[in-house]
Amino acid sequence: MKLEYRNNNLTLKVLGADSAPSVLSFYSRNRLEFEKYETDKPDNFYTEEFIQNLLTAEYNSFVTGKHIRFFLYDENYPGQIIGTISFSDIKKGCFCSCNTGYKIDKNFQQRGYGRRMLTMALKIIVTELNMHRIEAYIAPDNTASAALARQLGFIQEGTAYSYVRLHGKWQDHLRFVYIS
């Protein structure tokens, strides 16, 4: 796998610790939007030091093939992170499966970036890592994300009851799967 992929004016890129300021800016300006659907963050999450350590850990997980996080860029907005997509719990061998999660900057939503990013990333993960089954767990009220998954061929398998602890309580999520 490569650290960077380009398609038309979009770039998917694995980032290192030196990108902490721009990643921190991305997470900070989208904090209210993203935290609705994510687990609680440590108190120091929104610090450059934490993000540097996070990016280092994610880079090391990329190198070992356990986790991949791409950040999305558009050449029309140089240096601006548009979104991110990750693939975690990567299993090879007889499983060839993983989980995915994605988010788009609030200022770039409803402009096709999610669809283009997910399409590009799925092609990479299927062709280069031979992933057969990619799962996405989506909060029932995240209708935009569920609609995107359906649009790109994800099949809704059902509900993962009491799937994740968010904001102090166990919450159900819809389970979607993309089969290559």
N, C-alpha and C positions, 0 to 999 in steps of 0.2 A: 504494500500500500504506500501511496505517496502522501506527503504532508499537505499538498495543495492540488486542487483540481479546478479547471476553468471550463466554462460552458457559456458561449456568447459573452455577455458582460458580467456574468456572475462568477464568483470564486468561493469555493469551500476550502477552508484552511484550518489545520491543526496549529494551535498557538502555543508558544512557550511563555515562561515567566516574564520575559521582557515586554509582553503585551498586556501586563496587568493593568496599567492605567486605562487603556481603552476598554478592556473587559469590565473593569470596575465601573466605568462610566455607563456601559451598556446595562449592567445589572441594576445599578443605582437609579437610573432614569426610568426603568421599567419595574421597579420594586413592587409597587402596589398592584400592578397588573399580574406579574408573575407569581407573587406570593399567594394569590388566591388558590392556585393549583399545585403548590409545592409544599414540601415538608418545612417545618420551622428551621430557620437558619441559626447558626451559632451567633452570639452577640457580636463577634468580631468579623462576621462574614463581609460586611461592607467596608473593608479596609484593604489597602493595597497589599499589605503583607499576607493576609489570608488568601487573596486572589493569586498572588505569586505562588504560594504553596499549593493551592488548588491546581493551577496550570501546570506546575511541575509534576504533581501526582498524576494528572490526566495525561501528560506527555509520556510519562513512564509506563502508564497503563496502555497507551497506544503502542509503544515499542514492544511490549510483551503480548499484544494482541488481545487484551482483556476488555478494553473500553476505548471508544473513539468519540471525540467531540470535535465537530467541525463548526467553525464560525463562518457565517455568510457575509460576503461583501459584494457590492455592486460598484463597478468602475465609475458610474455616474455620481457616486457619493464616496470619494476617496477617503480611506481610513475609517469610515463609519461602519460599525458592526450592525448589520441588518437583522440577523437572527442567529440561532444556533440549533444544531441537531446532534443528538448523541445516540450511540449504540452501546448498550451495556450488557452484562451477563452473556458475553459472546461464548457460545459453545460450538465446538467443531466436532469432527468425527461423525458419529451416527445421528447427532442432533442437528448440526448446522443451523443454529437458531440464536436469536438475541432479542433484546428489548430496545425500543426506540422512544425518544422523547424530543420534542421540538418546541421552539418559541420564536416569535417574531417581535421585533421592537414595536412598541405601541404606535409610533409615528409612521410605520411602514405596513401596518396590517391592512387587509382588504385590498391589496394591490398585486396579488398573485405571487408574492415572494415565498409564502409557505408552500404552495403547490410546486413551484419551480425548485425550491431547496430540497423538498422531500423527494421529488422525482429524480433529481440529480444524485442525491445521497443513496437512494434505494438501488439505483443502477450500479453505483460503486460497490456497495456492500454485497450485492448479489453476484456481480461478475468477478470481483477481486477476492472476496472472502468466501464465495460459494455459499452464502447464507440462503437457506431454504425457507425458514419461517421467521418472520419479524413481528413481534408483538408490540402493541401500543395500548397502554392503560390510560383511559381518558375519563375525567370527572363527568358525570352525567349532565351537569349544567354548562360544560364547555362545548357548546353546540358548534362553534366554528371549527374547533379541532376535530370533532367527530365527523362533521360534514366533509372536511378535507380528507380524512382517512377514507371515508366511503368513496369519495371522488377518485381517489388514487388506487382503488381496488382492494382496500382492506375489508375483510369480512368481520362483521360483529359476531363474536362467538357467544356472548352472554355477559353476565355481570360477575365481577370478582367481588364477592361480598366481604365487607370489612377488610378491604385490601390494604389500606395505608392509613397511618395515623397523621391527620392534618389538623392543625389548629386545636389540638387537645382532644380530638375524638376520632374514632375509627370510621372511615368512610368507604363506601362502595365506589367502584370504578367500572366503566364499561370496558370489556376486553375485546380488542380488535386484533386481527392477524392478517398479515400480508404473506401469501405463499408465492414463492418465485416460480 
